[in-house]
Amino acid sequence: MKNKERVIFDIGQEKFKYLQRDVKHRPKNPNMFELNQKLNQTKKKNFYTNTKIISCALLGLWFIVLISMRT
């Protein structure tokens, strides 16, 4: 019979592993102009998506009301 391999969890070694990130790819000071552009694009996209959803819901409710008035 084979012995099952055990996973050894060393708290001293794994304690702050999430803090050891590769920082080379991230600039120290983010460009605020680029961040604002991305934020504005996201806001516009979310606004148009919400508008589409609300208009479809209202159109559906209008059809239900229209059908219920005919009968």
N, C-alpha and C positions, 0 to 999 in steps of 0.2 A: 504494500500500500504506500502511496505517496503522501507525504505530509503536505497539508495545505500551506501555501505561502502566506505569510502574514504581512500585512501592511503596517509598517512601523511609522508612527506619527510622532515626530520629535518636535515638541512645542517650542523649544529654543530656536530651531531652524525655520519652522513654518510660521512663526508668530507674526512677523511683519513682511511676509512674502508679497502681499498685495501692494505694498509701498514701493517695491523694487520694479519700477516700470521703465520702459525704454524711453528716455526723455529726449533723445537725439532728434526725433521727428517732430516734436512739438516746439513751436517757438516760445520763448520766455514771455514776450509781450504780444498778445494777440492784436491783430489789426482791427480796430473798432469799426472802420468803414466797411470792411468785408462782413463782419459780424452783423452790423445793422442791415446790410443788403440781404443777407440770408434770413434774418428775422422778418424783414418786410415781405420777402417772397413767401415765407411760410404763412404769414398773416393773410396775405392775399389769397393764397391757395386754400387755406382753411375757410376764409369768408365765402369764396365761390362754392366750395364743397357744401358748406352749411346752407347756402342759398338754394342750391340744387335740391338738397334733401328736403328742406322746408317747402319748396314749391311743389315737389312731387307729392309730399304728404297732403298739402292743401288741395292739389288737383284730385287726388284719390278721395279725399273727404267730399269734395264737390260732386264727384261722380256718384258716390254713395247717397248723398242728399238728393241728387237729381233722380236717381233710380227710385228712391223711397217715396218721392213726391209723385211719381207717375203711377204707382200702384195704390 
